[in-house]
Amino acid sequence: MISCTLRRAAVDTQWQTLALPPTFLLPLRARISTTPSFIESNPPQNPFLPSQLATKPPSSPRAIRNPQSSSPRSGAQTHPPTSLPEQQPTPPNPVDPLPLSPTVRDLLPLLRIQPSHYITAHIHARPYLLTAGDTLRLPFHMPKVKAGDVLRLNRASSIGSRDYTMRGAPYLDERLFECRATVVGVEAEPMRFLEKTKRRNRKVKTVKSKHRFTVLKVKELRVKSVEEVEGADVVDSSEEGVASPGSDFV
């Protein structure tokens, strides 16, 4: 039993020696180096001398900073920043009233002495033909007004009588006339019901609507005289009610 085991071990070792190739056939990386390797205990010395390191130029020009430039000079005098005097807004110059044309100056008294007048007033870009005592029902609800408020209608495209008519281009000068209306109240229409449906849909939608309208009554309508027009102040043109000074008689 022991002889068989020894014989088998000898055969295995012989086979292993025959299976390995010779060392000269192995690649260079597989060869075992026989030369001893020594590890240097001392670190490598810097080839640059201290003088050379001090005089080495910087890598970028931005790294150079002058310490004297950041701090003010000791001998130089520092002056505090002077602030410019604040300019006060100049008051606006008073605007002289626009002069009337000779035609308007001559024919305005003739229009003023007429017994009754009418006016084409514009409210929210809609014209309304009115005379004194008329009741106007606006097709909308005017916000921020209540019953008893007096409104001045200062935008009109024409004003006239049975014999004379004065038209603006496109609106009259508001100094030529004076028209005032009083807010009577607010009217509401009956409730409306509208049924809406779609094709191939059995659902029916009912829409309710009830509009409100502001009612005005013209209390005053008169044409001013030439003296009143020339003595009146001119309203700023940036306001909504300013009218064009151009007007013609027909």
BELMO-V698261 format. One record per residue. RES is the residue in one small letter. PHI is phi in whole degrees, 0 to 359 (NA if undefined). BURIAL is + if it has 9 or more other C-alpha atoms within 8 Angstrom, else -. D_FIRST is the distance of its C-alpha to the first C-alpha in Angstrom with 2 decimals. Layout:
res	phi	burial	d_first
RES	PHI	BURIAL	D_FIRST
RES	PHI	BURIAL	D_FIRST
//
This chain:
res	phi	burial	d_first
m	NA	-	0.00
i	291	-	3.78
s	295	-	5.45
c	296	-	5.33
t	292	-	6.59
l	294	-	8.94
r	298	-	10.12
r	294	-	10.96
a	294	-	12.78
a	293	-	14.67
v	294	-	15.81
d	294	-	17.03
t	294	-	19.03
q	293	-	20.50
w	290	-	21.56
q	295	-	23.18
t	294	-	25.15
l	286	-	26.31
a	286	-	27.32
l	285	-	29.61
p	284	-	33.08
p	293	-	34.83
t	291	-	36.90
f	288	-	40.24
l	275	-	39.71
l	287	+	39.30
p	294	-	42.58
l	296	-	44.62
r	291	-	43.99
a	277	-	40.22
r	290	-	40.46
i	274	-	39.86
s	286	-	43.02
t	263	-	42.74
t	277	-	46.33
p	288	-	46.77
s	253	-	48.95
f	249	-	51.56
i	260	-	53.29
e	287	-	56.98
s	281	-	58.07
n	273	-	61.77
p	289	-	63.11
p	294	-	64.94
q	281	-	68.58
n	288	-	71.26
p	292	-	72.86
f	270	-	76.21
l	280	-	78.49
p	301	-	80.25
s	294	-	83.55
q	289	-	82.12
l	294	-	80.68
a	291	-	84.07
t	267	-	85.91
k	287	-	83.44
p	290	-	85.42
p	291	-	84.42
s	288	-	82.51
s	227	-	85.29
p	291	-	89.04
r	288	-	88.99
a	286	-	87.14
i	279	-	90.24
r	230	-	92.46
n	264	-	95.62
p	295	-	95.87
q	285	-	99.62
s	288	-	100.13
s	286	-	98.69
s	261	-	100.82
p	292	-	104.61
r	291	-	106.39
s	290	-	107.82
g	277	-	111.20
a	283	-	111.57
q	268	-	113.54
t	264	-	111.93
h	253	-	114.29
p	292	-	113.52
p	295	-	113.35
t	272	-	116.77
s	265	-	117.04
l	288	-	119.49
p	293	-	122.31
e	289	-	121.80
q	274	-	124.14
q	281	-	126.00
p	296	-	126.52
t	282	-	129.99
p	294	-	131.94
p	293	-	132.55
n	288	-	135.97
p	296	-	138.13
v	272	-	138.46
d	288	-	141.97
p	298	+	142.80
l	292	-	142.73
p	287	-	146.22
l	275	-	147.69
s	287	-	148.81
p	301	-	152.60
t	293	-	152.30
v	293	+	150.51
r	295	+	152.95
d	278	-	155.94
l	264	+	154.68
l	295	+	152.73
p	297	+	155.97
l	293	-	157.04
l	288	+	153.78
r	289	+	154.02
i	277	-	157.47
q	292	+	156.37
p	293	-	156.56
s	222	-	152.98
h	227	+	149.74
y	231	+	146.40
i	214	+	143.06
t	256	+	139.84
a	270	+	137.27
h	244	+	133.56
i	237	+	130.99
h	55	-	127.36
a	65	-	128.49
r	243	-	130.42
p	276	-	134.21
y	223	-	136.58
l	273	-	140.33
l	229	+	141.98
t	216	+	145.38
a	297	+	146.61
g	95	-	146.00
d	283	-	143.22
t	251	-	140.14
l	247	-	136.90
r	257	-	133.77
l	288	+	130.82
p	280	-	128.04
f	204	-	125.45
h	262	+	125.03
m	281	-	125.94
p	283	-	123.60
k	61	-	124.69
v	229	-	128.27
k	223	-	130.07
a	297	+	133.43
g	102	-	136.32
d	289	-	134.74
v	255	-	137.02
l	248	-	135.49
r	258	-	137.15
l	271	+	136.67
n	254	+	136.93
r	239	+	135.49
a	216	+	137.91
s	262	+	138.46
s	201	+	142.16
i	213	+	145.07
g	193	+	148.52
s	220	+	151.57
r	292	-	153.89
d	254	-	155.29
y	231	+	152.63
t	217	+	148.87
m	245	+	146.73
r	243	+	143.26
g	261	+	140.46
a	227	+	138.06
p	271	-	135.81
y	240	+	136.86
l	278	+	140.05
d	289	+	140.45
e	291	+	139.99
r	284	-	142.99
l	280	+	145.38
f	216	+	144.91
e	216	+	143.74
c	231	+	142.07
r	232	+	140.70
a	230	+	139.03
t	252	+	138.19
v	283	+	135.05
v	280	+	136.34
g	168	+	133.01
v	234	+	129.97
e	254	-	130.12
a	234	-	127.24
e	276	-	127.08
p	297	-	126.07
m	295	-	122.42
r	254	-	120.98
f	237	-	118.25
l	232	-	116.31
e	264	-	113.73
k	240	-	110.87
t	215	+	108.40
k	238	-	106.08
r	292	-	105.49
r	55	-	103.22
n	221	-	103.07
r	279	-	104.81
k	281	-	104.79
v	244	-	108.23
k	254	-	108.61
t	256	-	111.94
v	252	+	113.03
k	254	-	115.78
s	211	-	118.02
k	213	+	121.08
h	271	-	122.60
r	241	+	124.98
f	226	+	127.86
t	270	+	129.96
v	249	+	133.73
l	242	+	136.12
k	228	+	139.91
v	285	+	141.87
k	261	+	144.29
e	216	+	145.68
l	210	+	146.21
r	212	+	148.63
v	257	+	149.19
k	279	+	149.69
s	275	+	152.57
v	294	+	152.34
e	295	-	152.91
e	292	-	150.01
v	292	+	147.67
e	289	+	148.51
g	269	-	148.20
a	282	-	144.87
d	280	-	141.63
v	274	-	139.10
v	280	-	135.85
d	301	-	132.63
s	289	-	131.38
s	282	-	127.81
e	283	-	128.81
e	288	-	128.52
g	276	-	132.18
v	286	+	133.61
a	249	+	135.59
s	285	+	136.66
p	286	+	140.09
g	287	+	141.10
s	205	+	143.56
d	225	+	146.23
f	264	+	149.25
v	231	-	149.93
//
